[in-house]
Amino acid sequence: MKKPPKIKQVESFVVTKRRHHPHHLFKNAPKSPSYFVTFEIQDGSQLELEVPYEYFTFFIEGDEGVLYYQDRAFLSF
């Protein structure tokens, strides 16, 4: 059985955030937006992760903290 990806913990700061509104071909299709935050981690690389709306509303560019994520999944900040 394959092990799940390791949870990573890194010092980071919020570079930017964005909201994505999907465009659907059908009028009745749900149109829930997705929320993304780009973090810059210690080595200078950037990582964009989808985050829950509740986190998205509280993030401000420049916020610093410890980012917890697993593979490409946001866990906590």
TIBABA-114370 format. One line per field, with one value per atom (N, C-alpha, C): residue in three letters; atom name; x, y, z. Coordinates in steps of 0.02 Angstrom, whole numbers, plus 50000, padded with zeros to 5 digits. Layout:
<nugus>
ronu	c(ALA; ...)
torke	c(CA; ...)
px	c(X; ...)
py	c(Y; ...)
pz	c(Z; ...)
</nugus>
This chain:
<nugus>
ronu	c(MET; MET; MET; LYS; LYS; LYS; LYS; LYS; LYS; PRO; PRO; PRO; PRO; PRO; PRO; LYS; LYS; LYS; ILE; ILE; ILE; LYS; LYS; LYS; GLN; GLN; GLN; VAL; VAL; VAL; GLU; GLU; GLU; SER; SER; SER; PHE; PHE; PHE; VAL; VAL; VAL; VAL; VAL; VAL; THR; THR; THR; LYS; LYS; LYS; ARG; ARG; ARG; ARG; ARG; ARG; HIS; HIS; HIS; HIS; HIS; HIS; PRO; PRO; PRO; HIS; HIS; HIS; HIS; HIS; HIS; LEU; LEU; LEU; PHE; PHE; PHE; LYS; LYS; LYS; ASN; ASN; ASN; ALA; ALA; ALA; PRO; PRO; PRO; LYS; LYS; LYS; SER; SER; SER; PRO; PRO; PRO; SER; SER; SER; TYR; TYR; TYR; PHE; PHE; PHE; VAL; VAL; VAL; THR; THR; THR; PHE; PHE; PHE; GLU; GLU; GLU; ILE; ILE; ILE; GLN; GLN; GLN; ASP; ASP; ASP; GLY; GLY; GLY; SER; SER; SER; GLN; GLN; GLN; LEU; LEU; LEU; GLU; GLU; GLU; LEU; LEU; LEU; GLU; GLU; GLU; VAL; VAL; VAL; PRO; PRO; PRO; TYR; TYR; TYR; GLU; GLU; GLU; TYR; TYR; TYR; PHE; PHE; PHE; THR; THR; THR; PHE; PHE; PHE; PHE; PHE; PHE; ILE; ILE; ILE; GLU; GLU; GLU; GLY; GLY; GLY; ASP; ASP; ASP; GLU; GLU; GLU; GLY; GLY; GLY; VAL; VAL; VAL; LEU; LEU; LEU; TYR; TYR; TYR; TYR; TYR; TYR; GLN; GLN; GLN; ASP; ASP; ASP; ARG; ARG; ARG; ALA; ALA; ALA; PHE; PHE; PHE; LEU; LEU; LEU; SER; SER; SER; PHE; PHE; PHE)
torke	c(N; CA; C; N; CA; C; N; CA; C; N; CA; C; N; CA; C; N; CA; C; N; CA; C; N; CA; C; N; CA; C; N; CA; C; N; CA; C; N; CA; C; N; CA; C; N; CA; C; N; CA; C; N; CA; C; N; CA; C; N; CA; C; N; CA; C; N; CA; C; N; CA; C; N; CA; C; N; CA; C; N; CA; C; N; CA; C; N; CA; C; N; CA; C; N; CA; C; N; CA; C; N; CA; C; N; CA; C; N; CA; C; N; CA; C; N; CA; C; N; CA; C; N; CA; C; N; CA; C; N; CA; C; N; CA; C; N; CA; C; N; CA; C; N; CA; C; N; CA; C; N; CA; C; N; CA; C; N; CA; C; N; CA; C; N; CA; C; N; CA; C; N; CA; C; N; CA; C; N; CA; C; N; CA; C; N; CA; C; N; CA; C; N; CA; C; N; CA; C; N; CA; C; N; CA; C; N; CA; C; N; CA; C; N; CA; C; N; CA; C; N; CA; C; N; CA; C; N; CA; C; N; CA; C; N; CA; C; N; CA; C; N; CA; C; N; CA; C; N; CA; C; N; CA; C; N; CA; C; N; CA; C; N; CA; C; N; CA; C)
px	c(50042; 50000; 50044; 50026; 50065; 50052; 50106; 50100; 50073; 50033; 50011; 50071; 50067; 50122; 50132; 50194; 50213; 50184; 50163; 50140; 50202; 50203; 50260; 50243; 50293; 50287; 50343; 50327; 50378; 50360; 50411; 50401; 50385; 50336; 50317; 50281; 50267; 50226; 50180; 50125; 50075; 50099; 50104; 50124; 50062; 50013; 49952; 49896; 49836; 49779; 49733; 49695; 49650; 49589; 49536; 49474; 49462; 49442; 49428; 49354; 49321; 49250; 49245; 49223; 49218; 49163; 49174; 49123; 49097; 49031; 49000; 48960; 48954; 48915; 48840; 48820; 48750; 48729; 48672; 48649; 48637; 48613; 48595; 48653; 48711; 48769; 48791; 48812; 48836; 48898; 48903; 48958; 48996; 49016; 49052; 49123; 49144; 49213; 49263; 49324; 49380; 49426; 49460; 49503; 49574; 49622; 49692; 49736; 49787; 49837; 49906; 49948; 50017; 50061; 50099; 50145; 50216; 50261; 50332; 50364; 50400; 50430; 50504; 50537; 50605; 50655; 50650; 50701; 50687; 50635; 50619; 50569; 50553; 50504; 50433; 50388; 50319; 50274; 50222; 50176; 50105; 50065; 49995; 49952; 49911; 49867; 49795; 49748; 49678; 49664; 49629; 49614; 49539; 49513; 49443; 49428; 49366; 49345; 49361; 49350; 49361; 49433; 49481; 49552; 49564; 49537; 49548; 49531; 49475; 49453; 49500; 49536; 49581; 49652; 49672; 49741; 49750; 49807; 49826; 49896; 49908; 49975; 50027; 50079; 50133; 50126; 50068; 50060; 50115; 50145; 50198; 50175; 50198; 50180; 50207; 50183; 50203; 50148; 50166; 50119; 50124; 50067; 50062; 50024; 50055; 50020; 50043; 50002; 50016; 50007; 50062; 50062; 50043; 49985; 49963; 49901; 49889; 49830; 49848; 49815; 49824; 49794; 49830; 49804; 49793; 49843; 49838; 49893; 49884; 49934; 49934)
py	c(49941; 50000; 50062; 50110; 50171; 50219; 50247; 50295; 50361; 50396; 50463; 50511; 50565; 50613; 50643; 50658; 50686; 50757; 50774; 50843; 50886; 50941; 50987; 51048; 51074; 51132; 51179; 51239; 51286; 51358; 51397; 51469; 51499; 51543; 51572; 51638; 51673; 51733; 51735; 51772; 51776; 51827; 51804; 51848; 51880; 51840; 51865; 51816; 51838; 51793; 51809; 51759; 51769; 51724; 51746; 51708; 51687; 51625; 51599; 51584; 51615; 51602; 51556; 51495; 51449; 51470; 51457; 51470; 51403; 51394; 51331; 51339; 51285; 51285; 51284; 51261; 51254; 51306; 51338; 51392; 51370; 51308; 51285; 51252; 51250; 51219; 51263; 51233; 51274; 51314; 51374; 51419; 51443; 51397; 51415; 51436; 51493; 51514; 51471; 51470; 51439; 51495; 51483; 51534; 51508; 51549; 51528; 51581; 51556; 51600; 51577; 51625; 51609; 51626; 51576; 51583; 51582; 51622; 51616; 51583; 51528; 51491; 51510; 51482; 51502; 51502; 51454; 51449; 51497; 51539; 51588; 51563; 51499; 51473; 51492; 51492; 51509; 51448; 51445; 51389; 51416; 51401; 51423; 51364; 51376; 51324; 51349; 51305; 51321; 51320; 51370; 51375; 51383; 51364; 51375; 51451; 51468; 51539; 51571; 51535; 51563; 51586; 51550; 51570; 51628; 51623; 51672; 51743; 51749; 51815; 51847; 51806; 51833; 51846; 51816; 51827; 51897; 51927; 51992; 51983; 52012; 52007; 52030; 51990; 52005; 51967; 51936; 51896; 51843; 51835; 51786; 51733; 51672; 51619; 51552; 51500; 51432; 51401; 51380; 51348; 51273; 51241; 51168; 51146; 51101; 51075; 51004; 50968; 50898; 50891; 50875; 50872; 50942; 50950; 51016; 51039; 51009; 51024; 51069; 51126; 51172; 51140; 51144; 51118; 51174; 51218; 51270; 51322; 51380; 51433; 51467)
pz	c(50000; 50000; 50000; 49958; 49952; 50010; 50038; 50093; 50066; 50107; 50086; 50087; 50047; 50047; 50117; 50132; 50198; 50204; 50264; 50278; 50284; 50246; 50247; 50288; 50323; 50366; 50347; 50322; 50300; 50320; 50337; 50347; 50279; 50277; 50213; 50224; 50169; 50173; 50112; 50119; 50066; 50014; 49952; 49897; 49866; 49850; 49818; 49828; 49815; 49817; 49759; 49737; 49680; 49687; 49653; 49652; 49580; 49570; 49502; 49497; 49448; 49435; 49374; 49383; 49326; 49278; 49215; 49163; 49140; 49147; 49128; 49064; 49028; 48966; 48979; 49037; 49053; 49103; 49091; 49135; 49207; 49216; 49283; 49320; 49290; 49323; 49381; 49437; 49493; 49473; 49499; 49480; 49542; 49584; 49645; 49627; 49654; 49641; 49681; 49657; 49693; 49716; 49772; 49802; 49806; 49783; 49781; 49815; 49849; 49881; 49858; 49839; 49821; 49881; 49902; 49958; 49932; 49961; 49947; 50007; 49993; 50048; 50054; 50105; 50124; 50068; 50022; 49969; 49911; 49917; 49866; 49814; 49816; 49768; 49790; 49742; 49757; 49746; 49786; 49786; 49788; 49737; 49737; 49759; 49810; 49836; 49839; 49825; 49835; 49910; 49934; 50006; 50016; 50074; 50089; 50093; 50077; 50079; 50146; 50200; 50267; 50276; 50250; 50254; 50206; 50145; 50093; 50117; 50153; 50175; 50226; 50263; 50315; 50292; 50236; 50212; 50185; 50202; 50175; 50146; 50088; 50057; 50108; 50115; 50163; 50228; 50241; 50302; 50306; 50364; 50374; 50423; 50412; 50458; 50436; 50467; 50450; 50408; 50349; 50302; 50311; 50319; 50321; 50259; 50221; 50161; 50149; 50111; 50095; 50020; 49985; 49913; 49887; 49856; 49833; 49872; 49930; 49970; 50029; 50035; 50091; 50153; 50209; 50272; 50323; 50330; 50382; 50372; 50404; 50402; 50469)
</nugus>
